[in-house]
Amino acid sequence: MTTDYDAKNVAEPHKKVPASITQEILRAVASIEYGSVEIVIHDGRVVQIECREKIRLNQNKLNERKA
């Protein structure tokens, strides 16, 4: 059985994200070189922004710093 959903009936109207939250998300993305940013939403509201940064170790770069 297949059901065709009309996007108008399934999706709620676009919710506006406050500028302060948008800025926090952009700041989180800009602050890490490798990793991820996760946005946690409850009841349609952003409640948490999690940053996971990975530190990539390149042995050649470490040796160049010592020289």
Buried (B, 14 or more C-beta within 10 A) or exposed (E): EEEEEEEEEEEEEEEEEEEEBEEBBEEBEEEEEEBEBEBEEEEEEBEEBEEEEEEEEEEEEEEEEEE
